[in-house]
Each structure stands twice: as C-alpha cells, then as structure tokens.
Amino acid sequence: MKNNNTTIRKMMNYINNPIEQGGFWLPNIQRNFVWSEAQIIKLFDSIMREYPIGTLMIWKTDQKVKIRSFITIFKSEMSVLNNYQPINKKQKLLVLDGQQRLQSLYIAFKGTYNNKELYLNVIDNKELENDQKYDFRFLENDEVKDGMINVKSLLETNKKPMTFSREIVANLKNKGIKLSEENIMRINDIVEQFIHVFSLQEVISYQELDSVDNNDVYDENDIVEIFIRSNSGGTKLEKSDLLFALLTKSIDDIEEKLEELINELNCMGYKFSRDFILKTCLTLIGAGAKYDVNKFRKEDNVEKIDDNWEEISNAIKSVKDFIYDKTYIKNNNTLTAYTPLIPIIYCRYKYKDEYNKLIQDGSLSYWIIKVIFNGVYNGSSDSLIDLTVKDIEENKGMNFESLNILFKNQNKSLEVTEDNILSAGYYNENSKKKLYLLFNIWYNKFDFNPSFSGNKLNIDHIFPQSEMKKVKIKGDKGRLVQKYKAHDINQIGNCMLLSFEENRNGSKGDKLPSEWFKDKSDEYLDMHLIPKDKELWKKENFEKFIEERTKLIVKRIMERINFSN
C-alpha cells in the first residue's frame, strides 16, 4: 500500500481524465451522490480552515471492471446510467472510499449543483451560522451579488493571490462599491488562503492499492474485503455491491431481478441480503458456497443463474414462506442466522417432492430450529454448507440421520441441553432471539396468537421488573441493595408471551402474578407453564416460582422437540 499526497487543483484535473495515470473514476459499487448543499459548503469551510478531511482509498487496476465517471452537472434524483464508461483493460484509479468528498469538490469546481454554482463571499460574513467561518453559497446567476466570487475562477487562476485580490477590489470600486480598509484586508486574506489550501497545499491524501505492479498482493477478493472493512462505519455495504462492479459481463437484468426478489422477501419483516441471495445462487448452480469474485467472472455461472432465475427465486420464496407459516420465526428479530436456510433452499430447488414431505410431517420445522438455536453453521459455514449439499445429493433429499452424523464429524451438535435452554432470556439480542425460538417450540401446539410490536413478539415479565427492583436486602457494607438483578428478572422462567387479545385490551402492566393469574383457567396456566400452586404466585416466593416453572419449561421443550432423535 502506497501513501500519496496531491493538491486539490491537480486532483480536479486527474478526475475523468484517462491521460493522467489512467484517470480517477468510480467503480460501480459506489451508489448515487447524496451530499446536500450544506454538506458541500461545510467541506469547503473545513478545507479553508485547514481541518483534516480524511484519507481517500484508491484502487489502481487494469482489470475489466464496470466504472463510471464523476458527475459534472448534478441534478437531484438523477440516474448514474449516463455516466457509465466502456469496459477496458487500461490502467485506471478507482475511488473505493471518499466518493462524496471528491464528487463534491468536482461538482463545485467543474460543474453545477441543481443549476447553481458555488460562490465565496469575500467582503463580509455577517449572516453566517455559528459553526461556519467562510461564506460559501450555491447561487444561480440572478442571485449573485457584488463580492461573491465563483470558486472556479479562484481555482483556475495562475495569478498571484495579491494580483487576483487587487483585480477584485478594482472591479468592485468600478461598480461604485465603497470598501473599507477592513474589507480590502479581508479580500486579500480570503483569496490568499483559498489559493494556498486549494491550489498549493497537498490537502488530498490517499492510500493506493496497486493491483497493476503488485497484482500478487491485492487480488480482487482482497479488494472486496478491504472495501467492506473500510466502509464499515457508514451505510452497511455488502460484498455483492462491489461484486457487481467487478463483473466482466453486464448482468443488469439479474441485478434488477435481485432487487425485486429482496423487496418481496423482506416485505414481512425479514432482512434477506444480496450477499445471501448470491451465495445461495452459487450453491444452487453447483459452484460452491464460498463467495469468490472469480466465480462470477465465469460467464457460464452468470448464465446459469440467469437461465434458472425463476426456479431459484421460487425456491427461496418457498422456504421463506415455510419459516413464516410453519414456525414463529416471522421476522428478522427471531431469525438469528440466514445461512442455515441455504441447504433447505437447495433441497427445495433439487428435490421438491422430498422437501414437501418434510414440511408435511413437521420434521423440517424442528430441524431448522435446532440448527439455528445451536449455531451449527456459525464460523466456517461455507465448507459446512458444501458438505451438507453433498449429503443432500447423496440421499436425494434431506436425511436428518445422515446430517446428524455429518454434524458430529464436524464437532457440531443439534442436542439442546438444559443449560442451553436456560441460557435464553431477555438479556441481549442474541439471548432474546434464542428465547423467541424456544417460544416457537413451546407455543406451536396451542391455538395462541401472540402479540407483535415493531416486528417483535411481545414478551412479558410475569413478576414485573418494577416490582422486583423494589425488593432490597442488606449488602456487604450494611447498605440496602437491590436483591434481584437484571439477570434474575430477565431469565426465561420469568418470561411469557403476551397474546394479541391481552395486548389489545390492556397490558398486564405491573400486576403481580397473584393478581394476574387469579381468574385464569387451567388451560391458560398450562399453556404458559404456570405452576398452579397459588402460594408461588406471591412476590416473596419469586425464587421458588422460577425454580418450579423452569422445570416445566425444560420438560415441555424436551418433549416437543424430541431431541433424543
């Protein structure tokens, strides 16, 4: 990796210019330019004040990748389609990180922003916001007032700052504008500072990843990974984003179909990603689950995906419908991982009749819950997916006995122990998702409609948090401290699902179980696994209640899922 520095003036001449080192361009990964006028103005103000503006990341490559030029004439809601450049094997410099900053500078110095150009007020700054020192404004021609200088002229001038300033002063005086000594000094200072920071000082810093002279150091998969990591702080980006920029064959039709499929899959609260869909596609066409750019450079792989898109998308949608209809895994908040769905999608794609049998007998519902609950595909999931697919091929469908042996050979287990069950609770996102999965097993034999709030199952504390926090004991230093901590209150033994009807008619609120359960039927108590000894419903018997209810929960879960098989 090489570190480079240059001036903004030079950089503006490198952009979209193949003569200068191949030119600076944007890979197709980069989404639309989104900065507002205010953001661009703040960038210019920062540069004038010599604030650091961050380091850019540039990829030097001669690969045939999809690129586009920087925008010159920007209009809101514009399409970037007109900016695409012919694919070639010439050297070029692609901006992986820093698009918004460079694009802002380029529009200001070489183009327009919604028919406006950027001007700098060199006379006064009386109307500025508190955090802005220099008066930059985007203006249309009829809005320009005396003392507003187009930044293009400031960047392009080869005159000395003092000469340029004198010309501004003379021009203003010729128009009858009276200037004080303070005004003239301000004009001199602003012009000198502008030319210094934009034309003379090497403000632009960038790291260059060289795949031309060092192609053995940075291959395309390295670039994908570097890009993902360097952009982790902003909008979440996926490997598929950069992948589409690296493909030699145009697959705009597939990209469009992909977006349509994702929108359809996620309309009910899931978060299927482009990465997941493309990994699934690779698996289904027999290319293996590992995400590798070179797999998509093979035109026959792209053609297989395109030719079989309807069958592939139908298989994915079918499995999504299965988890929604046959489990309580109805949204992203209850689906801890998406990768375990890929083998099921493969089975649906290749062996539809066998897949339907597994749904009808209910075994697939239990299997996927156990797999997800135990995190079977966590870690090195690609190799395990490939082994699972191989097993499905050998058995012409999903043979759970064979798959169990496979998992054991990989030091994976579908067994859910008592400790594993009790690790679920209302503690954090991971433990909550495990709790939702257990509720799926627990409640799915009952005619019960749980309440949802913001795509989350509505979990209620049997002994209210507010009440249990009031219970105090003497601590080590003799002071009163809270007896029951968050872990005690949020454990699975104190959690139940609130039904839609109960939620609609008024929350249980802070009612203790002695009040809440007193009029409930035996069927209700059985469904929620509530010990029927009413003495246990009292606040002072919280610990005994948890102990007894935990036994009921473990027994119910073990019976329902039949873990021994």
SEVOSE-171196 format. One record per residue (C-alpha): residue number from 1; z, y, x. Coordinates in steps of 0.02 Angstrom, whole numbers. Example, Ala and Ser with C-alpha at 12.3 -4.5 7.8 and 13.67 -1.06 7.14 Angstrom:
<recs>
> 1_390_-225_615
> 2_357_-53_684
</recs>
This chain:
<recs>
> 1_0_0_0
> 2_-52_169_70
> 3_27_336_27
> 4_-91_485_11
> 5_-73_669_-25
> 6_-200_797_-80
> 7_-215_966_-165
> 8_-245_986_-350
> 9_-406_1081_-313
> 10_-476_935_-212
> 11_-418_808_-341
> 12_-512_902_-478
> 13_-671_878_-376
> 14_-636_692_-348
> 15_-619_653_-534
> 16_-777_585_-618
> 17_-869_609_-453
> 18_-942_448_-377
> 19_-991_542_-218
> 20_-808_570_-171
> 21_-740_398_-117
> 22_-819_323_-272
> 23_-728_445_-385
> 24_-567_437_-485
> 25_-586_353_-655
> 26_-482_274_-792
> 27_-475_86_-819
> 28_-500_30_-998
> 29_-314_-10_-1002
> 30_-272_174_-1020
> 31_-255_223_-1200
> 32_-304_390_-1276
> 33_-244_552_-1202
> 34_-93_604_-1306
> 35_-14_755_-1225
> 36_9_912_-1328
> 37_-25_1092_-1277
> 38_162_1115_-1247
> 39_169_965_-1129
> 40_21_1027_-1028
> 41_96_1201_-1016
> 42_261_1127_-958
> 43_169_1030_-822
> 44_87_1190_-759
> 45_252_1283_-764
> 46_333_1142_-663
> 47_197_1148_-531
> 48_211_1338_-517
> 49_397_1318_-490
> 50_363_1183_-359
> 51_454_1048_-457
> 52_404_869_-412
> 53_281_794_-537
> 54_294_612_-485
> 55_185_494_-385
> 56_22_425_-455
> 57_-32_245_-433
> 58_-215_215_-390
> 59_-312_52_-376
> 60_-457_52_-253
> 61_-579_-84_-305
> 62_-762_-133_-306
> 63_-739_-261_-445
> 64_-846_-255_-601
> 65_-716_-183_-720
> 66_-732_-80_-877
> 67_-696_102_-840
> 68_-714_270_-923
> 69_-723_449_-865
> 70_-588_580_-885
> 71_-609_689_-1039
> 72_-683_862_-1014
> 73_-696_926_-1192
> 74_-541_865_-1283
> 75_-527_862_-1472
> 76_-384_784_-1571
> 77_-422_612_-1643
> 78_-574_596_-1531
> 79_-638_424_-1481
> 80_-647_373_-1300
> 81_-802_265_-1331
> 82_-918_402_-1268
> 83_-826_406_-1102
> 84_-862_226_-1051
> 85_-962_208_-890
> 86_-1087_73_-840
> 87_-1002_-76_-759
> 88_-1043_-88_-574
> 89_-983_-165_-411
> 90_-968_0_-319
> 91_-806_63_-244
> 92_-701_166_-363
> 93_-522_230_-380
> 94_-438_186_-544
> 95_-283_277_-606
> 96_-153_147_-656
> 97_-8_268_-677
> 98_-21_456_-703
> 99_-164_472_-827
> 100_-79_601_-938
> 101_-40_716_-792
> 102_-212_706_-711
> 103_-301_719_-878
> 104_-200_873_-923
> 105_-250_958_-760
> 106_-431_908_-779
> 107_-446_975_-957
> 108_-366_1139_-906
> 109_-474_1165_-752
> 110_-638_1085_-807
> 111_-642_1085_-996
> 112_-562_1138_-1159
> 113_-420_1080_-1272
> 114_-470_1091_-1456
> 115_-592_1233_-1413
> 116_-457_1325_-1315
> 117_-444_1363_-1130
> 118_-286_1384_-1028
> 119_-237_1560_-976
> 120_-96_1632_-871
> 121_-15_1797_-916
> 122_3_1892_-752
> 123_82_2050_-823
> 124_242_2001_-913
> 125_340_1854_-983
> 126_446_1936_-1116
> 127_403_1809_-1252
> 128_440_1652_-1152
> 129_553_1511_-1206
> 130_714_1490_-1108
> 131_655_1343_-1003
> 132_486_1417_-957
> 133_461_1541_-814
> 134_272_1568_-816
> 135_173_1619_-970
> 136_34_1490_-988
> 137_-57_1484_-1155
> 138_-203_1393_-1233
> 139_-313_1525_-1314
> 140_-481_1540_-1400
> 141_-598_1677_-1340
> 142_-548_1801_-1475
> 143_-363_1777_-1437
> 144_-372_1828_-1254
> 145_-279_1989_-1215
> 146_-279_2100_-1062
> 147_-180_2023_-921
> 148_-222_1843_-971
> 149_-317_1758_-829
> 150_-414_1596_-854
> 151_-340_1464_-738
> 152_-516_1403_-698
> 153_-554_1565_-606
> 154_-390_1555_-511
> 155_-425_1378_-450
> 156_-608_1405_-408
> 157_-590_1567_-311
> 158_-616_1567_-124
> 159_-544_1741_-109
> 160_-379_1779_-28
> 161_-235_1799_-152
> 162_-216_1985_-114
> 163_-402_2017_-139
> 164_-402_1924_-304
> 165_-246_2019_-362
> 166_-322_2188_-319
> 167_-476_2145_-423
> 168_-365_2102_-571
> 169_-270_2266_-553
> 170_-430_2367_-537
> 171_-506_2283_-689
> 172_-351_2320_-795
> 173_-346_2502_-739
> 174_-530_2522_-781
> 175_-485_2469_-959
> 176_-354_2605_-967
> 177_-205_2490_-945
> 178_-59_2576_-862
> 179_27_2467_-734
> 180_196_2498_-656
> 181_237_2450_-477
> 182_335_2305_-551
> 183_180_2247_-646
> 184_73_2253_-490
> 185_203_2160_-387
> 186_213_2028_-523
> 187_23_2007_-523
> 188_24_1987_-334
> 189_167_1861_-338
> 190_92_1755_-478
> 191_-83_1748_-403
> 192_-16_1707_-230
> 193_97_1570_-299
> 194_-41_1495_-406
> 195_-166_1484_-264
> 196_-31_1415_-149
> 197_25_1272_-263
> 198_-141_1227_-343
> 199_-265_1255_-202
> 200_-173_1246_-36
> 201_-17_1139_-54
> 202_-37_949_-62
> 203_54_932_-227
> 204_-32_770_-280
> 205_47_612_-207
> 206_-24_441_-245
> 207_1_262_-190
> 208_-162_171_-160
> 209_-175_-16_-192
> 210_-326_-65_-88
> 211_-421_-217_-152
> 212_-579_-171_-54
> 213_-517_-180_125
> 214_-365_-288_82
> 215_-427_-399_-58
> 216_-318_-542_4
> 217_-163_-434_-27
> 218_-199_-367_-201
> 219_-299_-481_-314
> 220_-323_-443_-497
> 221_-170_-540_-553
> 222_-64_-437_-432
> 223_-137_-278_-506
> 224_-95_-337_-682
> 225_86_-372_-633
> 226_105_-209_-536
> 227_36_-111_-681
> 228_155_-191_-806
> 229_306_-160_-695
> 230_261_19_-652
> 231_238_62_-836
> 232_395_-24_-899
> 233_485_140_-929
> 234_361_209_-1055
> 235_266_136_-1200
> 236_277_-52_-1188
> 237_117_-119_-1112
> 238_56_-296_-1112
> 239_-44_-395_-986
> 240_-182_-405_-1115
> 241_-202_-216_-1108
> 242_-258_-222_-926
> 243_-347_-386_-954
> 244_-473_-304_-1070
> 245_-512_-178_-934
> 246_-546_-315_-807
> 247_-665_-422_-907
> 248_-843_-426_-843
> 249_-910_-474_-1013
> 250_-888_-349_-1154
> 251_-778_-426_-1289
> 252_-756_-275_-1400
> 253_-783_-387_-1553
> 254_-640_-503_-1501
> 255_-527_-354_-1464
> 256_-560_-286_-1638
> 257_-529_-455_-1719
> 258_-371_-472_-1617
> 259_-301_-309_-1683
> 260_-342_-360_-1862
> 261_-253_-527_-1839
> 262_-98_-446_-1763
> 263_-87_-321_-1905
> 264_-97_-463_-2031
> 265_33_-569_-1941
> 266_157_-426_-1921
> 267_150_-355_-2096
> 268_305_-455_-2143
> 269_419_-402_-2002
> 270_364_-511_-1856
> 271_310_-442_-1687
> 272_169_-553_-1630
> 273_90_-478_-1474
> 274_-84_-476_-1400
> 275_-15_-569_-1249
> 276_48_-708_-1363
> 277_-118_-722_-1456
> 278_-220_-730_-1296
> 279_-102_-857_-1215
> 280_-121_-960_-1374
> 281_-311_-943_-1365
> 282_-312_-1007_-1186
> 283_-206_-1156_-1236
> 284_-313_-1199_-1387
> 285_-478_-1197_-1291
> 286_-405_-1311_-1157
> 287_-389_-1180_-1019
> 288_-201_-1198_-998
> 289_-63_-1079_-1049
> 290_-47_-984_-885
> 291_-102_-804_-905
> 292_-237_-780_-773
> 293_-368_-642_-771
> 294_-495_-759_-691
> 295_-491_-872_-843
> 296_-560_-729_-945
> 297_-692_-692_-815
> 298_-772_-859_-858
> 299_-896_-817_-995
> 300_-885_-992_-1070
> 301_-698_-964_-1103
> 302_-733_-799_-1191
> 303_-874_-881_-1290
> 304_-760_-1024_-1342
> 305_-632_-902_-1408
> 306_-765_-800_-1497
> 307_-854_-952_-1572
> 308_-692_-1031_-1632
> 309_-603_-872_-1683
> 310_-593_-913_-1868
> 311_-514_-1084_-1836
> 312_-397_-1011_-1704
> 313_-339_-867_-1813
> 314_-317_-983_-1963
> 315_-207_-1098_-1860
> 316_-98_-953_-1802
> 317_-83_-883_-1978
> 318_-42_-1055_-2047
> 319_104_-1077_-1926
> 320_166_-902_-1964
> 321_164_-947_-2150
> 322_256_-1108_-2109
> 323_402_-1023_-2022
> 324_410_-892_-2159
> 325_402_-1013_-2306
> 326_498_-1161_-2237
> 327_636_-1076_-2139
> 328_740_-919_-2147
> 329_652_-861_-1988
> 330_569_-724_-2088
> 331_553_-586_-1959
> 332_570_-538_-1777
> 333_758_-521_-1790
> 334_778_-706_-1824
> 335_641_-769_-1708
> 336_716_-772_-1534
> 337_555_-826_-1449
> 338_372_-843_-1498
> 339_315_-960_-1359
> 340_381_-1119_-1445
> 341_256_-1088_-1585
> 342_108_-1120_-1470
> 343_121_-1311_-1469
> 344_137_-1309_-1659
> 345_-17_-1198_-1672
> 346_-108_-1320_-1558
> 347_-61_-1465_-1671
> 348_-120_-1369_-1824
> 349_-283_-1325_-1734
> 350_-324_-1500_-1672
> 351_-233_-1617_-1792
> 352_-218_-1529_-1958
> 353_-177_-1684_-2062
> 354_-35_-1735_-1946
> 355_29_-1557_-1949
> 356_34_-1556_-2139
> 357_132_-1720_-2140
> 358_265_-1643_-2027
> 359_283_-1496_-2145
> 360_294_-1605_-2298
> 361_432_-1717_-2230
> 362_529_-1566_-2164
> 363_545_-1632_-1987
> 364_448_-1489_-1910
> 365_568_-1361_-1982
> 366_716_-1442_-1896
> 367_621_-1471_-1734
> 368_568_-1290_-1711
> 369_743_-1228_-1749
> 370_818_-1344_-1618
> 371_687_-1294_-1491
> 372_713_-1108_-1518
> 373_903_-1121_-1529
> 374_913_-1213_-1363
> 375_786_-1102_-1275
> 376_685_-1255_-1224
> 377_534_-1152_-1172
> 378_634_-1018_-1081
> 379_595_-1000_-897
> 380_440_-1092_-836
> 381_365_-1102_-1010
> 382_181_-1112_-958
> 383_197_-1279_-871
> 384_303_-1350_-1013
> 385_177_-1291_-1143
> 386_39_-1380_-1047
> 387_143_-1540_-1038
> 388_182_-1527_-1224
> 389_-3_-1506_-1266
> 390_-45_-1656_-1159
> 391_85_-1758_-1254
> 392_13_-1700_-1421
> 393_-161_-1753_-1363
> 394_-99_-1925_-1309
> 395_-13_-1953_-1476
> 396_-146_-1867_-1583
> 397_-9_-1759_-1655
> 398_172_-1710_-1627
> 399_277_-1865_-1593
> 400_454_-1799_-1585
> 401_524_-1954_-1499
> 402_395_-1937_-1361
> 403_425_-1749_-1347
> 404_613_-1777_-1333
> 405_583_-1891_-1183
> 406_469_-1760_-1109
> 407_602_-1626_-1128
> 408_736_-1736_-1050
> 409_624_-1767_-900
> 410_613_-1578_-880
> 411_803_-1559_-893
> 412_786_-1486_-1067
> 413_884_-1543_-1218
> 414_871_-1525_-1406
> 415_1052_-1575_-1430
> 416_1160_-1441_-1507
> 417_1343_-1465_-1464
> 418_1496_-1394_-1549
> 419_1515_-1268_-1409
> 420_1334_-1217_-1428
> 421_1357_-1189_-1615
> 422_1514_-1088_-1590
> 423_1429_-976_-1462
> 424_1333_-898_-1607
> 425_1413_-746_-1684
> 426_1395_-563_-1723
> 427_1417_-512_-1541
> 428_1249_-457_-1472
> 429_1064_-475_-1514
> 430_1047_-648_-1436
> 431_1202_-720_-1519
> 432_1153_-640_-1686
> 433_983_-724_-1680
> 434_1068_-890_-1646
> 435_1180_-855_-1794
> 436_1029_-822_-1906
> 437_952_-987_-1851
> 438_1110_-1081_-1894
> 439_1116_-997_-2063
> 440_940_-1063_-2090
> 441_1005_-1240_-2072
> 442_1165_-1205_-2164
> 443_1096_-1124_-2321
> 444_924_-1201_-2344
> 445_980_-1337_-2466
> 446_1056_-1211_-2585
> 447_973_-1105_-2718
> 448_1026_-949_-2625
> 449_934_-786_-2599
> 450_1013_-693_-2452
> 451_1004_-505_-2445
> 452_895_-419_-2317
> 453_924_-248_-2244
> 454_798_-173_-2125
> 455_721_-345_-2099
> 456_890_-418_-2054
> 457_990_-545_-2151
> 458_1144_-457_-2218
> 459_1291_-538_-2130
> 460_1463_-501_-2198
> 461_1633_-520_-2116
> 462_1747_-624_-2226
> 463_1902_-541_-2155
> 464_1843_-359_-2144
> 465_1835_-280_-1972
> 466_1929_-127_-2032
> 467_2074_-232_-2095
> 468_2087_-345_-1943
> 469_2086_-198_-1823
> 470_2246_-138_-1906
> 471_2341_-293_-1851
> 472_2447_-246_-1700
> 473_2555_-340_-1575
> 474_2659_-285_-1427
> 475_2561_-284_-1265
> 476_2618_-321_-1088
> 477_2689_-146_-1068
> 478_2778_-148_-1235
> 479_2650_-39_-1323
> 480_2566_-90_-1485
> 481_2389_-153_-1457
> 482_2255_-225_-1570
> 483_2286_-411_-1593
> 484_2110_-463_-1640
> 485_1970_-407_-1527
> 486_1787_-391_-1572
> 487_1753_-569_-1514
> 488_1885_-638_-1634
> 489_1820_-539_-1782
> 490_1634_-571_-1749
> 491_1643_-759_-1720
> 492_1541_-873_-1831
> 493_1696_-932_-1926
> 494_1717_-756_-1997
> 495_1534_-731_-2045
> 496_1441_-769_-2206
> 497_1278_-715_-2285
> 498_1287_-587_-2423
> 499_1173_-631_-2569
> 500_1044_-513_-2640
> 501_1140_-501_-2803
> 502_1304_-465_-2716
> 503_1223_-331_-2611
> 504_1135_-253_-2761
> 505_1290_-249_-2869
> 506_1401_-175_-2736
> 507_1454_-233_-2564
> 508_1606_-338_-2539
> 509_1665_-192_-2434
> 510_1841_-204_-2364
> 511_1905_-333_-2486
> 512_2009_-469_-2405
> 513_1962_-649_-2448
> 514_2118_-665_-2555
> 515_2038_-535_-2670
> 516_1854_-577_-2646
> 517_1866_-765_-2673
> 518_1995_-772_-2812
> 519_1864_-779_-2952
> 520_1732_-878_-2858
> 521_1678_-1051_-2915
> 522_1697_-1210_-2814
> 523_1508_-1212_-2794
> 524_1514_-1039_-2715
> 525_1653_-1090_-2597
> 526_1562_-1249_-2548
> 527_1401_-1155_-2514
> 528_1487_-1033_-2397
> 529_1602_-1166_-2323
> 530_1762_-1079_-2376
> 531_1923_-1181_-2360
> 532_1994_-1199_-2535
> 533_2175_-1182_-2483
> 534_2209_-1007_-2551
> 535_2352_-981_-2429
> 536_2221_-974_-2291
> 537_2139_-825_-2378
> 538_2286_-715_-2334
> 539_2274_-592_-2192
> 540_2419_-668_-2097
> 541_2331_-837_-2094
> 542_2169_-774_-2015
> 543_2179_-890_-1864
> 544_2211_-1046_-1968
> 545_2070_-997_-2087
> 546_1949_-982_-1939
> 547_2005_-1149_-1869
> 548_1978_-1241_-2033
> 549_1815_-1155_-2077
> 550_1744_-1186_-1903
> 551_1769_-1373_-1929
> 552_1673_-1363_-2092
> 553_1532_-1265_-2010
> 554_1509_-1386_-1866
> 555_1513_-1534_-1986
> 556_1384_-1453_-2101
> 557_1265_-1408_-1960
> 558_1277_-1579_-1880
> 559_1244_-1667_-2045
> 560_1099_-1557_-2093
> 561_1001_-1562_-1934
> 562_1044_-1742_-1889
> 563_1050_-1702_-1704
> 564_1075_-1884_-1653
> 565_891_-1912_-1693
</recs>
